Amino acid sequence: MKIKKLNFQSVILRSVFGVLLALLATSGWSSDVYVSQIGNGSTNSLAWLTLNWGAVQPGDTVHLVGTFNSKLTLGRNGSAGNPITVLFEPDAKFSAPTWPSGGSIIDGVANYVVIDGGQNGLIEATDNGWLRTYSNSFSAVNLTIGTGVEIKNLNIINLNPRQSNQLDNACAPTAIRCGGTMKDFFIHNCNITNVGNGIVVFPQTGISTNIQIYSNNVFGCSWGIYCESASAGALFYDTRIWRNRINNGTGWDAINPGPFHNDGIIVGVPTANSSNINMKIYWNIIGPDSGYDTTTSALYWETTQISPYNQNGLVFGNVFLCAGFGQHWNSGFVSINGSGMGVYNNTFVSKQFGQGGNGLAVGGGFGAIAPTLQNNLFYHQSTSFYCATEDFANMVPTNGFSSIDYNYFAVGDDINAFE
């Protein structure tokens, strides 16, 4: 019988390595899990359907490799300081001709989770929309948000490319849709193109704080960014929507008219006993394409409820554009309702004189106190601001501005182009 010689150095090293692995497993060190649709030995990736979320620990990173044509449901939460990260490796994507109507591509309940598109992470539908094979409505990302969640660097495109006045008035997918009672929730640096609704965030019953939506590009969508209460008793504080670039385009105009209305940003409290307090909307660029038939406002800050409602909100440093020549914001570039609201240092520009809608619409809605309007530039506006009258259920609001100072109104030659 042949006797195999033992390499004692190898045995010792393996023993020490085993002890180190055991120590690392119990000391909070993170690990990496690679996953692809069918598994790939060359990248040591697990097959999609065999991903064991029970083995994923707070602080770990789940790496997505290659192309996926089935959904991902989050199965584990991280912890404070140790989030679970779902990372798109270069060229990773979710891609299919369509996705199930009413469904979602990435979903789940999220606490201390980061979804990171990495270099070029992509979510798409290749055959969904007008004059295509399918006409389904679904969400690319649909999460119930708790605490410490971040969505960043995703490219979500062509879920439903549209043309103006097309006949399909039912198909309207959403790129990012998140609800819940939220704390420290961030959506940033995402690129969204040709989707029904861009970013939809709806705080629900309870207290939500520090929601931030920033540095996103949203193009060719009916709604750019939406952040409104979704259930009675929702209170959300200190929300920030900033440095986003939004241009809706005219694709969501619809015949007769259709069910869609185009808005750059929609915020507020349409539900009873809810409040939106200390929201700030700043450094955004919205327009110039608003659409022709079914537009509302570049910024529509609404309430349809008795106080409490929108309180102490600020709109500052934004640029609101309109291409004119038939395009317009029906309710003004900005329609704002609330108490203690301020509109400062914004620029309102129409390419064609007298086109684009009135600069600032003020609807008092249920006794709201009129806002302060200061240091704004209005260019090419036939009417720079006006006070709307809204009589909901015979409750006539107080209209007017609490202060109008240091605003500048200019008329010049037609502007040839917008950046």
Secondary structure as GFF3:
##gff-version 3
##sequence-region A 1 419
A	DSSP	alpha_helix	8	25	.	.	.	ID=ss1
A	DSSP	beta_strand	32	36	.	.	.	ID=ss2
A	DSSP	beta_strand	38	40	.	.	.	ID=ss3
A	DSSP	three_ten_helix	41	43	.	.	.	ID=ss4
A	DSSP	beta_strand	45	47	.	.	.	ID=ss5
A	DSSP	three_ten_helix	48	50	.	.	.	ID=ss6
A	DSSP	three_ten_helix	53	55	.	.	.	ID=ss7
A	DSSP	beta_strand	61	64	.	.	.	ID=ss8
A	DSSP	beta_strand	67	68	.	.	.	ID=ss9
A	DSSP	beta_strand	72	73	.	.	.	ID=ss10
A	DSSP	beta_strand	84	88	.	.	.	ID=ss11
A	DSSP	beta_strand	93	96	.	.	.	ID=ss12
A	DSSP	beta_strand	104	110	.	.	.	ID=ss13
A	DSSP	beta_strand	113	116	.	.	.	ID=ss14
A	DSSP	beta_strand	122	125	.	.	.	ID=ss15
A	DSSP	beta_strand	139	145	.	.	.	ID=ss16
A	DSSP	beta_strand	147	152	.	.	.	ID=ss17
A	DSSP	beta_strand	155	157	.	.	.	ID=ss18
A	DSSP	beta_strand	174	180	.	.	.	ID=ss19
A	DSSP	beta_strand	183	188	.	.	.	ID=ss20
A	DSSP	beta_strand	191	193	.	.	.	ID=ss21
A	DSSP	beta_strand	197	203	.	.	.	ID=ss22
A	DSSP	beta_strand	206	214	.	.	.	ID=ss23
A	DSSP	beta_strand	217	219	.	.	.	ID=ss24
A	DSSP	beta_strand	223	228	.	.	.	ID=ss25
A	DSSP	beta_strand	234	237	.	.	.	ID=ss26
A	DSSP	beta_strand	240	242	.	.	.	ID=ss27
A	DSSP	beta_strand	245	247	.	.	.	ID=ss28
A	DSSP	beta_strand	263	269	.	.	.	ID=ss29
A	DSSP	beta_strand	275	277	.	.	.	ID=ss30
A	DSSP	beta_strand	280	282	.	.	.	ID=ss31
A	DSSP	beta_strand	285	286	.	.	.	ID=ss32
A	DSSP	beta_strand	299	303	.	.	.	ID=ss33
A	DSSP	beta_strand	310	311	.	.	.	ID=ss34
A	DSSP	beta_strand	314	316	.	.	.	ID=ss35
A	DSSP	beta_strand	319	322	.	.	.	ID=ss36
A	DSSP	beta_strand	334	336	.	.	.	ID=ss37
A	DSSP	beta_strand	342	344	.	.	.	ID=ss38
A	DSSP	beta_strand	347	350	.	.	.	ID=ss39
A	DSSP	beta_strand	360	363	.	.	.	ID=ss40
A	DSSP	beta_strand	372	374	.	.	.	ID=ss41
A	DSSP	beta_strand	377	379	.	.	.	ID=ss42
A	DSSP	beta_strand	385	388	.	.	.	ID=ss43
A	DSSP	beta_strand	403	405	.	.	.	ID=ss44
A	DSSP	beta_strand	408	410	.	.	.	ID=ss45
###
